[in-house]
Amino acid sequence: MKRQRKGFTLVELAIVIAILGILAVVAIPKYQGMVDEARSAAAKAQLGTVRSAIAIYYAKHQGAFPATIDADLFADGNIAKVEITNTDGDVISSADVLVVNTVGDIPFAVGNITTDGGWVYNNNTGEVRINHTATDPVTGGAAWWTY
């Protein structure tokens, strides 16, 4: 009478664990890169939303730019928020959106930009930028404020 074995041998379990480990080593960095890409795309989309809102205001008010970026500028009553990743991998969120108004600086210079997040806005020209000096890790070096 032959005895049937139940379960897995130690060698079989070790092979499965090794394969799972290799898959994790490959998949986790790719996933992290996707998260950064998603943040980058979302930040650029929010910047586009703000620029569109300013353009609509400009068209409705006979060529006058809004004095500041505020909730009244947006259809849903909320200022568009931006969440970015700096080159160190830290997430900079603008949960409390900061808007820095500048006057007469054409084009924007690094001196207009802080590291507080939110937006920097020139109410003479309608130009708006992301308010952070960190670089976009997805593009490999473009500063966030240059978008």
PAZAVEX-543497 format. One record per residue (C-alpha): x, y, z; chain. Coordinates in steps of 0.02 Angstrom, whole numbers, plus 50000, padded with zeros to 5 digits. Example, Ala and Ser with C-alpha at 12.3 -4.5 7.8 and 13.67 -1.06 7.14 Angstrom:
residues 2
+-------+-------+-------+--------+
|    xx |    yy |    zz | cadena |
+-------+-------+-------+--------+
| 50615 | 49775 | 50390 |      A |
| 50684 | 49947 | 50357 |      A |
+-------+-------+-------+--------+
END
This chain:
residues 147
+-------+-------+-------+--------+
|    xx |    yy |    zz | cadena |
+-------+-------+-------+--------+
| 50000 | 50000 | 50000 |      A |
| 50071 | 50168 | 49945 |      A |
| 50063 | 50313 | 50063 |      A |
| 49997 | 50475 | 49985 |      A |
| 50086 | 50632 | 50034 |      A |
| 49987 | 50783 | 50090 |      A |
| 50046 | 50964 | 50077 |      A |
| 50201 | 51041 | 50000 |      A |
| 50383 | 51003 | 50029 |      A |
| 50501 | 51133 | 50098 |      A |
| 50587 | 51149 | 49929 |      A |
| 50422 | 51184 | 49839 |      A |
| 50377 | 51319 | 49967 |      A |
| 50549 | 51398 | 49952 |      A |
| 50533 | 51408 | 49762 |      A |
| 50362 | 51490 | 49773 |      A |
| 50425 | 51617 | 49902 |      A |
| 50576 | 51656 | 49792 |      A |
| 50465 | 51685 | 49640 |      A |
| 50349 | 51800 | 49740 |      A |
| 50500 | 51896 | 49803 |      A |
| 50566 | 51923 | 49627 |      A |
| 50395 | 51983 | 49569 |      A |
| 50386 | 52106 | 49716 |      A |
| 50560 | 52175 | 49678 |      A |
| 50507 | 52209 | 49498 |      A |
| 50328 | 52270 | 49529 |      A |
| 50348 | 52389 | 49677 |      A |
| 50466 | 52515 | 49594 |      A |
| 50356 | 52517 | 49438 |      A |
| 50204 | 52551 | 49546 |      A |
| 50292 | 52695 | 49635 |      A |
| 50336 | 52772 | 49467 |      A |
| 50153 | 52760 | 49416 |      A |
| 50100 | 52853 | 49574 |      A |
| 50222 | 52995 | 49534 |      A |
| 50159 | 53001 | 49355 |      A |
| 49979 | 53011 | 49415 |      A |
| 50021 | 53155 | 49534 |      A |
| 50113 | 53246 | 49396 |      A |
| 49968 | 53227 | 49274 |      A |
| 49842 | 53281 | 49406 |      A |
| 49945 | 53436 | 49451 |      A |
| 49958 | 53487 | 49269 |      A |
| 49770 | 53457 | 49245 |      A |
| 49729 | 53565 | 49396 |      A |
| 49843 | 53701 | 49326 |      A |
| 49744 | 53690 | 49165 |      A |
| 49582 | 53707 | 49264 |      A |
| 49643 | 53865 | 49349 |      A |
| 49703 | 53939 | 49186 |      A |
| 49535 | 53900 | 49104 |      A |
| 49440 | 53982 | 49247 |      A |
| 49547 | 54139 | 49229 |      A |
| 49518 | 54140 | 49040 |      A |
| 49329 | 54125 | 49064 |      A |
| 49331 | 54267 | 49191 |      A |
| 49435 | 54372 | 49070 |      A |
| 49309 | 54342 | 48930 |      A |
| 49158 | 54381 | 49039 |      A |
| 49231 | 54541 | 49112 |      A |
| 49284 | 54634 | 48953 |      A |
| 49469 | 54595 | 48963 |      A |
| 49496 | 54615 | 49150 |      A |
| 49587 | 54481 | 49248 |      A |
| 49522 | 54432 | 49421 |      A |
| 49607 | 54521 | 49566 |      A |
| 49647 | 54355 | 49647 |      A |
| 49613 | 54170 | 49629 |      A |
| 49470 | 54131 | 49747 |      A |
| 49326 | 54008 | 49762 |      A |
| 49208 | 54123 | 49664 |      A |
| 49313 | 54093 | 49509 |      A |
| 49265 | 53908 | 49501 |      A |
| 49095 | 53832 | 49458 |      A |
| 49096 | 53715 | 49609 |      A |
| 49152 | 53853 | 49729 |      A |
| 49318 | 53768 | 49770 |      A |
| 49491 | 53826 | 49722 |      A |
| 49579 | 53689 | 49623 |      A |
| 49706 | 53600 | 49732 |      A |
| 49873 | 53531 | 49679 |      A |
| 49974 | 53388 | 49754 |      A |
| 50151 | 53365 | 49689 |      A |
| 50302 | 53257 | 49725 |      A |
| 50472 | 53338 | 49743 |      A |
| 50636 | 53259 | 49691 |      A |
| 50658 | 53183 | 49865 |      A |
| 50493 | 53090 | 49842 |      A |
| 50403 | 53197 | 49972 |      A |
| 50223 | 53243 | 49934 |      A |
| 50184 | 53429 | 49943 |      A |
| 49998 | 53455 | 49958 |      A |
| 49902 | 53616 | 49945 |      A |
| 49757 | 53565 | 50055 |      A |
| 49753 | 53745 | 50114 |      A |
| 49780 | 53828 | 49946 |      A |
| 49897 | 53974 | 49952 |      A |
| 49883 | 54103 | 49815 |      A |
| 50025 | 54227 | 49797 |      A |
| 49983 | 54378 | 49690 |      A |
| 50121 | 54464 | 49595 |      A |
| 50109 | 54624 | 49496 |      A |
| 50208 | 54670 | 49342 |      A |
| 50332 | 54525 | 49340 |      A |
| 50334 | 54467 | 49160 |      A |
| 50384 | 54328 | 49147 |      A |
| 50384 | 54248 | 49319 |      A |
| 50554 | 54233 | 49401 |      A |
| 50613 | 54112 | 49535 |      A |
| 50600 | 54255 | 49660 |      A |
| 50410 | 54253 | 49640 |      A |
| 50401 | 54070 | 49692 |      A |
| 50401 | 54000 | 49869 |      A |
| 50396 | 53820 | 49930 |      A |
| 50224 | 53838 | 50009 |      A |
| 50125 | 53752 | 49872 |      A |
| 49965 | 53817 | 49795 |      A |
| 49972 | 53944 | 49655 |      A |
| 50066 | 54101 | 49611 |      A |
| 49964 | 54220 | 49505 |      A |
| 50001 | 54382 | 49413 |      A |
| 49840 | 54482 | 49411 |      A |
| 49907 | 54602 | 49278 |      A |
| 49938 | 54466 | 49148 |      A |
| 49829 | 54322 | 49208 |      A |
| 49981 | 54208 | 49215 |      A |
| 49970 | 54071 | 49346 |      A |
| 50098 | 53941 | 49399 |      A |
| 50119 | 53802 | 49527 |      A |
| 50197 | 53883 | 49680 |      A |
| 50345 | 53769 | 49716 |      A |
| 50529 | 53768 | 49670 |      A |
| 50549 | 53578 | 49675 |      A |
| 50572 | 53484 | 49513 |      A |
| 50453 | 53359 | 49436 |      A |
| 50527 | 53184 | 49459 |      A |
| 50428 | 53119 | 49310 |      A |
| 50504 | 53240 | 49184 |      A |
| 50675 | 53225 | 49263 |      A |
| 50711 | 53403 | 49306 |      A |
| 50581 | 53530 | 49250 |      A |
| 50539 | 53642 | 49399 |      A |
| 50355 | 53637 | 49448 |      A |
| 50338 | 53825 | 49435 |      A |
| 50392 | 53823 | 49251 |      A |
| 50233 | 53734 | 49195 |      A |
+-------+-------+-------+--------+
END
